[in-house]
């Protein structure tokens, strides 16, 4: 009897020990799987960093390094090298320079002329093309061609079109009995010129933007309106057509559809183009330099043109770098203000 009990106890002890032994034996079997999982994650992250490395290298070499090095130059009296650290002297000089403030005024005027006209016409033409009238694809391509054309080449062609002697525009004006204009060579304001034709003299503050600056703005609109049309068309395609159908059932037509459906749902696209266009106009350089070089009489001397002149004409490297960072600060401030005020009116749903 006792032997039977002892046997039962022995078997129970063996049964109690079996799961533990199995568990202890199972632990080493889990380690290879865990190691493979960790190894796979390490390989995935290594591959990701390797794929990102070229882009990070390009950004670092061509974006970050020039940015910090340019800031270093702006703190120096730079003549073939940093002769002395002058700190904020170049920045204070720029803030006290009337020529710098004048160039910012010209730049702001150029932006105020170009941005509303460019976005307004771009939106109007995009809505017309969205109706899919006959030949809309050909017209869309023609509108986009100026944007992909070399800016320097097209600006040179437009300079010839604006020529006061035998340019195309003055040839047309003279052909219909009107006097030719100086266009890019006219520093006087457009309002003053119109008042002069009727024998009225306006005060200086009412002369308006120069004819040269308006001529450059016309060219800018011609170049970039194709890009705006393309982006506007992409935004129009994303609007659900059922919204228009439901509104038409309720009696909405024409302007009401545009005001209550198209405008609100296109607000993200409009906001994006507004920010990008303002930044582009404040950075504009190539076509202005080719067409006018900042003249006549500094009528088209934007901030970028002034920076170029200080750098290459007067060899003021530190001062030019400081002016560039002042312009960067102005653009950043305008962008933040647009995000704060215009961003509230954007409808994302």
GIQUIJO-V610678 format. One record per residue. RES is the residue in three letters. D_CENTER is the distance of its C-alpha to the mean C-alpha in Angstrom with 1 decimal. Layout:
# GIQUIJO-V610678
RES,D_CENTER
RES,D_CENTER
This chain:
# GIQUIJO-V610678
UNK,95.9
UNK,94.4
UNK,93.2
UNK,91.5
UNK,89.7
UNK,88.8
UNK,87.4
UNK,85.4
UNK,84.0
UNK,83.2
UNK,81.4
UNK,79.4
UNK,78.4
UNK,77.3
UNK,75.3
UNK,73.7
UNK,72.8
UNK,71.4
UNK,68.1
UNK,67.4
UNK,68.2
UNK,66.0
UNK,63.2
UNK,63.6
UNK,63.7
UNK,60.5
UNK,58.4
UNK,58.2
UNK,57.3
UNK,54.0
UNK,52.8
UNK,51.9
UNK,49.7
UNK,47.9
UNK,47.5
UNK,46.1
UNK,43.5
UNK,42.4
UNK,42.4
UNK,40.2
UNK,37.7
UNK,37.7
UNK,37.2
UNK,34.3
UNK,32.5
UNK,33.3
UNK,31.9
UNK,28.7
UNK,28.3
UNK,29.3
UNK,26.6
UNK,23.9
UNK,25.4
UNK,23.8
UNK,20.2
UNK,21.1
UNK,22.8
UNK,20.0
UNK,17.6
UNK,20.5
UNK,21.4
UNK,18.3
UNK,16.0
UNK,18.4
UNK,21.3
UNK,19.7
UNK,18.1
UNK,21.5
UNK,23.4
UNK,21.4
UNK,22.2
UNK,25.8
UNK,25.9
UNK,24.8
UNK,27.9
UNK,30.2
UNK,32.2
UNK,30.9
UNK,33.2
UNK,33.2
UNK,32.9
UNK,32.9
UNK,36.1
UNK,35.8
UNK,33.6
UNK,32.9
UNK,30.9
UNK,28.9
UNK,30.6
UNK,27.7
UNK,25.5
UNK,28.4
UNK,28.9
UNK,25.3
UNK,25.6
UNK,28.9
UNK,27.9
UNK,27.9
UNK,26.0
UNK,23.0
UNK,23.1
UNK,23.6
UNK,20.6
UNK,18.4
UNK,20.2
UNK,19.6
UNK,15.8
UNK,15.9
UNK,18.2
UNK,16.1
UNK,13.2
UNK,15.9
UNK,17.3
UNK,14.4
UNK,12.3
UNK,15.5
UNK,17.0
UNK,14.1
UNK,13.6
UNK,17.4
UNK,18.5
UNK,16.2
UNK,17.5
UNK,21.0
UNK,21.1
UNK,19.8
UNK,22.6
UNK,25.1
UNK,24.2
UNK,24.4
UNK,28.1
UNK,28.7
UNK,30.8
UNK,32.5
UNK,30.4
UNK,27.0
UNK,26.1
UNK,26.9
UNK,25.0
UNK,21.8
UNK,22.1
UNK,22.8
UNK,19.7
UNK,17.5
UNK,19.4
UNK,17.8
UNK,14.4
UNK,16.2
UNK,18.4
UNK,18.4
UNK,16.7
UNK,19.6
UNK,22.1
UNK,21.0
UNK,20.6
UNK,24.1
UNK,25.4
UNK,24.1
UNK,25.7
UNK,28.9
UNK,28.5
UNK,28.1
UNK,31.2
UNK,33.7
UNK,36.7
UNK,36.4
UNK,32.8
UNK,32.4
UNK,31.4
UNK,34.3
UNK,36.6
UNK,35.9
UNK,36.3
UNK,39.6
UNK,40.7
UNK,40.6
UNK,42.3
UNK,39.5
UNK,39.0
UNK,36.2
UNK,33.3
UNK,32.0
UNK,28.3
UNK,26.4
UNK,29.6
UNK,30.0
UNK,29.0
UNK,30.7
UNK,28.9
UNK,28.9
UNK,30.9
UNK,33.4
UNK,33.9
UNK,34.5
UNK,36.9
UNK,38.6
UNK,39.5
UNK,41.4
UNK,43.0
UNK,41.1
UNK,39.8
UNK,36.9
UNK,36.4
UNK,33.7
UNK,31.3
UNK,31.4
UNK,30.7
UNK,27.1
UNK,24.3
UNK,25.7
UNK,26.4
UNK,24.6
UNK,21.3
UNK,21.7
UNK,22.4
UNK,19.3
UNK,17.4
UNK,19.4
UNK,18.4
UNK,14.6
UNK,15.2
UNK,17.4
UNK,15.0
UNK,11.9
UNK,14.0
UNK,15.1
UNK,11.8
UNK,11.7
UNK,15.4
UNK,15.1
UNK,12.8
UNK,15.2
UNK,18.2
UNK,17.3
UNK,17.2
UNK,20.5
UNK,22.2
UNK,21.8
UNK,23.8
UNK,27.4
UNK,29.7
UNK,32.5
UNK,30.9
UNK,31.3
UNK,34.8
UNK,35.9
UNK,34.6
UNK,36.5
UNK,39.6
UNK,39.4
UNK,39.2
UNK,35.6
UNK,34.5
UNK,31.8
UNK,30.0
UNK,31.1
UNK,29.4
UNK,26.2
UNK,26.3
UNK,27.6
UNK,26.2
UNK,23.2
UNK,21.3
UNK,21.8
UNK,21.1
UNK,17.9
UNK,16.6
UNK,14.4
UNK,12.7
UNK,12.6
UNK,11.2
UNK,8.3
UNK,7.6
UNK,8.6
UNK,6.3
UNK,3.1
UNK,5.9
UNK,7.4
UNK,5.4
UNK,5.7
UNK,9.2
UNK,10.2
UNK,9.6
UNK,11.3
UNK,14.4
UNK,15.8
UNK,16.9
UNK,18.1
UNK,20.1
UNK,21.6
UNK,22.5
UNK,23.7
UNK,23.4
UNK,22.8
UNK,25.9
UNK,28.2
UNK,29.4
UNK,26.0
UNK,24.8
UNK,21.4
UNK,21.2
UNK,17.7
UNK,17.0
UNK,15.8
UNK,19.0
UNK,21.1
UNK,20.0
UNK,20.9
UNK,24.2
UNK,25.1
UNK,24.6
UNK,26.2
UNK,28.5
UNK,29.9
UNK,29.4
UNK,28.3
UNK,26.3
UNK,26.5
UNK,25.7
UNK,22.7
UNK,21.4
UNK,22.0
UNK,20.2
UNK,17.1
UNK,17.4
UNK,18.0
UNK,14.8
UNK,13.0
UNK,15.2
UNK,14.4
UNK,10.6
UNK,11.5
UNK,14.2
UNK,12.3
UNK,9.9
UNK,13.3
UNK,15.0
UNK,12.9
UNK,13.5
UNK,17.1
UNK,17.9
UNK,15.9
UNK,15.7
UNK,19.5
UNK,19.6
UNK,17.8
UNK,20.5
UNK,20.1
UNK,23.6
